[in-house]
Amino acid sequence: MTEAAIPEPTPEQAQLFARVRRMMLIAGATTGIAVAAVLFAVGYRLFKSEGSVTTAASDVTAALPKGTKIVSTAVAGDRLVVTLDIGGATEIRTFDAKTLKPAGKLKFVSEP
């Protein structure tokens, strides 16, 4: 058996091969840097996130006006929403779900 001889590339072909190798190295390095950046961002988010599992429990007492009825409660995102009936007027109070500090109050009244 005789092996087919591979001819030596011409100078133009050698230059083209070198250019393709260089472009492949640049593409590989760019891909490696992008993957490393994504992994860094994911790791940073994991280790710097506020651990909701290990938050300390706290007791909070909210004073409501006399005769107030709690109509409903709900959680919306990072807020606790409480709907109140205060003497016929509806009021919505929101609290931060993590700290239980008041975040806002919305009152509904009838027009005269």
ROLOZA-458499 format. One record per residue (C-alpha): x, y, z; residue in three letters. Coordinates in Angstrom, 1 decimal, decimal comma. Example, Ala and Ser with C-alpha at 12.3 -4.5 7.8 and 13.67 -1.06 7.14 Angstrom:
east/north/up/aa
12,3/-4,5/7,8/ALA
13,7/-1,1/7,1/SER
% end
This chain:
east/north/up/aa
0,0/0,0/0,0/MET
1,2/3,4/-0,9/THR
0,1/6,4/1,0/GLU
-1,1/9,4/-0,9/ALA
1,3/12,2/-0,5/ALA
-0,3/15,4/0,9/ILE
1,1/18,3/-1,0/PRO
2,6/21,2/0,9/GLU
0,2/24,2/1,0/PRO
1,0/27,2/-1,1/THR
2,0/30,4/0,7/PRO
-1,5/31,8/0,2/GLU
-3,1/28,6/1,6/GLN
-0,7/28,7/4,6/ALA
-1,7/32,3/5,2/GLN
-5,4/31,5/5,0/LEU
-4,9/28,6/7,5/PHE
-3,1/30,9/9,9/ALA
-5,9/33,5/9,6/ARG
-8,6/30,8/10,3/VAL
-6,7/29,5/13,3/ARG
-6,4/33,0/14,7/ARG
-10,1/33,7/14,2/MET
-11,0/30,4/16,0/MET
-8,7/31,3/18,9/LEU
-10,4/34,7/19,2/ILE
-13,9/33,1/19,0/ALA
-12,9/30,4/21,6/GLY
-11,5/33,0/24,0/ALA
-14,6/35,2/23,6/THR
-16,9/32,2/24,4/THR
-14,8/31,3/27,4/GLY
-14,9/34,8/28,8/ILE
-18,7/35,0/28,2/ALA
-19,3/31,6/30,0/VAL
-17,0/32,7/32,9/ALA
-19,0/36,0/33,2/ALA
-22,3/34,1/33,4/VAL
-21,0/31,7/36,0/LEU
-19,6/34,6/38,0/PHE
-23,0/36,4/37,9/ALA
-24,9/33,3/39,0/VAL
-22,4/32,7/41,8/GLY
-22,6/36,3/43,0/TYR
-26,4/36,2/43,0/ARG
-26,4/32,9/45,0/LEU
-23,9/34,1/47,7/PHE
-25,1/37,7/48,0/LYS
-28,9/37,0/48,0/SER
-30,8/37,8/51,2/GLU
-31,6/34,4/52,5/GLY
-35,3/34,3/53,0/SER
-35,1/30,9/54,6/VAL
-32,9/32,0/57,5/THR
-34,7/35,3/58,3/THR
-35,4/35,9/61,9/ALA
-39,0/35,8/63,0/ALA
-40,4/39,0/64,5/SER
-43,6/39,8/66,3/ASP
-45,4/43,0/65,2/VAL
-48,7/44,4/66,6/THR
-50,6/46,7/64,4/ALA
-53,2/49,0/66,1/ALA
-56,4/49,2/64,2/LEU
-59,2/51,7/64,8/PRO
-62,1/50,5/66,9/LYS
-64,7/48,6/64,9/GLY
-62,3/47,7/62,1/THR
-62,8/44,4/60,4/LYS
-60,1/42,6/58,3/ILE
-61,7/41,7/55,0/VAL
-58,8/39,9/53,3/SER
-55,1/39,4/53,3/THR
-52,8/38,6/50,4/ALA
-49,2/38,5/49,4/VAL
-48,1/40,4/46,3/ALA
-44,5/40,1/45,4/GLY
-42,5/41,3/48,5/ASP
-45,6/43,0/50,0/ARG
-48,2/41,9/52,5/LEU
-51,6/43,4/51,6/VAL
-54,4/43,8/54,2/VAL
-57,9/45,0/53,2/THR
-59,8/46,6/56,1/LEU
-63,4/47,7/56,5/ASP
-63,3/50,8/58,8/ILE
-66,9/51,9/59,6/GLY
-68,1/51,3/56,0/GLY
-65,0/52,7/54,3/ALA
-62,6/50,4/52,6/THR
-58,8/50,8/53,3/GLU
-55,9/48,8/51,9/ILE
-52,6/48,7/53,9/ARG
-49,4/47,3/52,6/THR
-46,4/46,0/54,6/PHE
-43,0/44,9/53,6/ASP
-43,1/41,1/53,8/ALA
-39,6/40,7/55,2/LYS
-39,5/43,4/57,8/THR
-43,3/43,9/58,3/LEU
-42,9/47,6/58,3/LYS
-45,8/49,7/56,8/PRO
-45,2/50,4/53,2/ALA
-48,4/52,3/52,2/GLY
-52,0/53,0/52,9/LYS
-54,9/53,4/50,3/LEU
-58,3/54,8/51,4/LYS
-61,5/54,5/49,5/PHE
-64,3/56,9/50,2/VAL
-67,7/57,5/48,5/SER
-68,1/60,8/46,6/GLU
-70,7/63,2/48,0/PRO
% end
